[in-house]
Amino acid sequence: MAAPVSYQNEVMAVLAKAGCNMGTCHGNANGKGGFKISLRGESPAEDWKVISRNELGRRLNLIEPDESLLLKKATAQIPHEGRRRFEVDSWEYRILRQWIAEGAKNDTGQAPKLTALEVAPTHRTLYAPDNQIQITAKARFADGSERDVTSQAVYEPSNNLLEVTALGRGMFNKPGETTVLVRFLNRQEPVRLAYVPERVGFAWNPPTTQGMIDTMIFGKLKKLRINPSPVADDTVFMRRAYLDLIGLLPTENEAREFVTDTDPAKRKKLVNRLMEREEFAEFWALKWADLLNVEVRTLDPKGVQLFHGWIRDRIADNTPMDEFARSIISARGSTYTNPAANYFRAIRKPQELAEATAQVFLGRRLQCAQCHNHPFDRWTQGDYYDWASAFAKIDYKVLKNIRKDGLDKHEFNGEQVIYMKTSGSVKNPKTGKTAPARFLSVGQPVAGGDDPLREMAKWMTAPDNPFFARAQANRIWFHLMGRGLVNPIDDFRPTNPATHPVLLDLLATEFIASGYDLRHMIRLITSSATYQLASEPNATNADDEINYSHAIPRRLSAEQLLDTQAQVADAPLPIRDHPPGTRVVQVANTIKEKRRRSKDDIVDVVLEAFGKPQRLLNCECERSDETTLAQAFQMISGPVLNGLLTGKANRLERLAKADQPAQQTLESLYWTALSRPPTATELEAGLQHLTKAETTEAKRGRLEDIAWALMNSKEFILRR
């Protein structure tokens, strides 16, 4: 005699396999067609009531199971907007029918709970022509039983490189890497797969490895039959290091001296010199100012200057990053005398503070768990509200608020005091009960008496914390390499695995061992051959964008672009309300909103066009790196670039008046703009253009032409 069907372990699996409880179907927040069940089956008991009791029980027919609306809709025997989900003779149909015939019993809480989902393989590399793989899934339950659930599990590839059948058979349709999320009931496990094309005659030919980074990166590339590009020459490395570390170009003299230097350790020495310059602290402070909402509406002008200055000084002093984070989370008092307290001034709701803190410092996106259990991660709604409850005691004394816009309730102008109330919590809307303050991921409640966040700051940055070091090491890697090992860099979850998980763990371990030293990590990464690879691809790595086989060219950031344009022209940017010579990266605030701009805010127009964020989100994703038509107009005829080129007493005027050969003038301009000498072809064309000028004024005009062309070239606009 067949065992009774388990609603908890079998019927819920059918609903998931058929896609009934997905967000696009009846798992939607509003349901579909009057039928609403929990997203991905997170609430089986509540779903049972909806299926068996709502609508006067019309969805089930216990006397004639085959006439049940649940079955007839799913098999499209009657009209169903979601179309046919399974056939009448399928296993899904048989399970549901038997369950209905047995009285549609609810065994939630009685049936053995699923304790583990084991998938095989967990990772695999396939080599052409073998492009198919079988994924299997086994469920383990609390009573010690186990069963093969390969046919009942749900398979979700992360991209379209791979198609997976309902029975777990995967077939690659093109080379590349993908992750398949295997889901059964409330468990999900990732399977990492790669498909390598045939490369007849492939011969492994890497540059010389420089340490653990290269060992890990090159080891995977060899497995994928991808040869890395060669190490970039001195001019490319030098320009890359300057842009990555201080956001500027080398001067003509700096570039020439570096190229002619014969010291084999000159690249490491250059990185050390750059990290000691004040521009390093200013440039890396910009990255944290973006994340920490350093913007004038919520902080006011003085608060912006103080908080930005505090961040810059911490980086200049090489404050350990764990201490940096603790100082922010533990900051209390006046936002003027303790600038780090502005972190809490910018974000004023416990839930938003909880989300921002998890995302910035721990690399976790919790937003989805506010309304339901996270569909792609481990976080439940309870985790979300318990974590948020730790921020509920924060309160504010507004000592003064002189708003320019009386209708803008988000605008503040004046000193505030951040303090902790004696009580405060948030309510979990699902349970209707007060959520106890609890650390993320562990059952341990947040202690700390009147100030639980001080205890949280210690837990968050402790060496044994599973999140902080990995998230921050990944962030540093992203800023230097252009892509995180986990990408997006603040979205750590099992279903978004690192491209090189062992390397990420090693970097996190190294970060902790160094005392959370930012400069140490930069030295480690920039000294690797991986960082120093050229951007020119070869036949094997042209399609690779995620394994660091070559440098991926990326557009200069908005601040880099304007500051380097001003540097080449040797002319001040017209930054309103700032003294001449101020670089954009030194400006503490972000760009003004359009409605607050005057006609003189032409720099802000360019910054917006090139993606500088408003700092309203705690995410690098707010900064845009897209290319747009507006950018083209600014580069071709924008008032800022043209103003720099035509300004009085700039570099072009001095070169026009200089009593020196035309070739020397051209070489000076190329070294300044592109950090290299002109090629023979470029030199010939430039000399032809310059020699046609008969007056100093005409020569200056032709130098403006050449400088405009150089600053509009891909070589200038891209970091290679």
Stockholm file with secondary structure:
# STOCKHOLM 1.0

chainA/1-720         MAAPVSYQNEVMAVLAKAGCNMGTCHGNANGKGGFKISLRGESPAEDWKVISRNELGRRLNLIEPDESLLLKKATAQIPHEGRRRFEVDSWEYRILRQWIAEGAKNDTGQAPKLTALEVAPTHRTLYAPDNQIQITAKARFADGSERDVTSQAVYEPSNNLLEVTALGRGMFNKPGETTVLVRFLNRQEPVRLAYVPERVGFAWNPPTTQGMIDTMIFGKLKKLRINPSPVADDTVFMRRAYLDLIGLLPTENEAREFVTDTDPAKRKKLVNRLMEREEFAEFWALKWADLLNVEVRTLDPKGVQLFHGWIRDRIADNTPMDEFARSIISARGSTYTNPAANYFRAIRKPQELAEATAQVFLGRRLQCAQCHNHPFDRWTQGDYYDWASAFAKIDYKVLKNIRKDGLDKHEFNGEQVIYMKTSGSVKNPKTGKTAPARFLSVGQPVAGGDDPLREMAKWMTAPDNPFFARAQANRIWFHLMGRGLVNPIDDFRPTNPATHPVLLDLLATEFIASGYDLRHMIRLITSSATYQLASEPNATNADDEINYSHAIPRRLSAEQLLDTQAQVADAPLPIRDHPPGTRVVQVANTIKEKRRRSKDDIVDVVLEAFGKPQRLLNCECERSDETTLAQAFQMISGPVLNGLLTGKANRLERLAKADQPAQQTLESLYWTALSRPPTATELEAGLQHLTKAETTEAKRGRLEDIAWALMNSKEFILRR
#=GR chainA/1-720 SS CCCCCCIIIIIHHHHHHTTTTSTTTTTSTTCBTTBCCCGGGSCHHHHHHHHHTGGGGTTCCSSSGGGCHHHHHHTTSSCCTTCCCSCTTSHHHHHHHHHHHTTCCCCTTTSCCEEEEEEECSEEEEETTCCEEECEEEEEETTSCEEECTTTSEEEESSTTEEECTTSEEEESSSEEEEEEEEETTEEEEEEEEEECCCTTCCCCCCCCCSHHHHHHHHHHHHTTCCCCCBCCHHHHHHHHHHHHHSSCCCHHHHHHHHHCCCTTHHHHHHHHHHHSHHHHHHHHHHHHHHTTCCHHHHHHHHHHHHHHHHHHHHHTTCCHHHHHHHHHTCCEETTTSGGGHHHHHCCSHHHHHHHHHHHHHCCCCGGGGTSSCSSSSCCHHHHHHHHHTTTTEEEEESCCCCSSTTCTTCCCSCEEEEECSCCCCEETTTTEECCCBCTTSSCBCCCTTCHHHHHHHHHHSTTCSSHHHHHHHHHHHHHHSSCSSSSTTCCCTTSCCSSHHHHHHHHHHHHHTTSCHHHHHHHHHTSHHHHBCSCCCTTTTTCSSSCSSCCCEECCHHHHHHHHHHHHTCCCCCTTSCTTCCGGGCCSCCCCGGGCCTTCHHHHHHHHTTCCCSCSSSGGGSCCCCCHHHHHHHHHCHHHHHHHHCTTSHHHHHHHCCSCHHHHHHHHHHHHHSSCCCHHHHHHHHHHHHTCCSHHHHHHHHHHHHHHHHTSHHHHEEC
#=GC SS_cons         CCCCCCIIIIIHHHHHHTTTTSTTTTTSTTCBTTBCCCGGGSCHHHHHHHHHTGGGGTTCCSSSGGGCHHHHHHTTSSCCTTCCCSCTTSHHHHHHHHHHHTTCCCCTTTSCCEEEEEEECSEEEEETTCCEEECEEEEEETTSCEEECTTTSEEEESSTTEEECTTSEEEESSSEEEEEEEEETTEEEEEEEEEECCCTTCCCCCCCCCSHHHHHHHHHHHHTTCCCCCBCCHHHHHHHHHHHHHSSCCCHHHHHHHHHCCCTTHHHHHHHHHHHSHHHHHHHHHHHHHHTTCCHHHHHHHHHHHHHHHHHHHHHTTCCHHHHHHHHHTCCEETTTSGGGHHHHHCCSHHHHHHHHHHHHHCCCCGGGGTSSCSSSSCCHHHHHHHHHTTTTEEEEESCCCCSSTTCTTCCCSCEEEEECSCCCCEETTTTEECCCBCTTSSCBCCCTTCHHHHHHHHHHSTTCSSHHHHHHHHHHHHHHSSCSSSSTTCCCTTSCCSSHHHHHHHHHHHHHTTSCHHHHHHHHHTSHHHHBCSCCCTTTTTCSSSCSSCCCEECCHHHHHHHHHHHHTCCCCCTTSCTTCCGGGCCSCCCCGGGCCTTCHHHHHHHHTTCCCSCSSSGGGSCCCCCHHHHHHHHHCHHHHHHHHCTTSHHHHHHHCCSCHHHHHHHHHHHHHSSCCCHHHHHHHHHHHHTCCSHHHHHHHHHHHHHHHHTSHHHHEEC
//
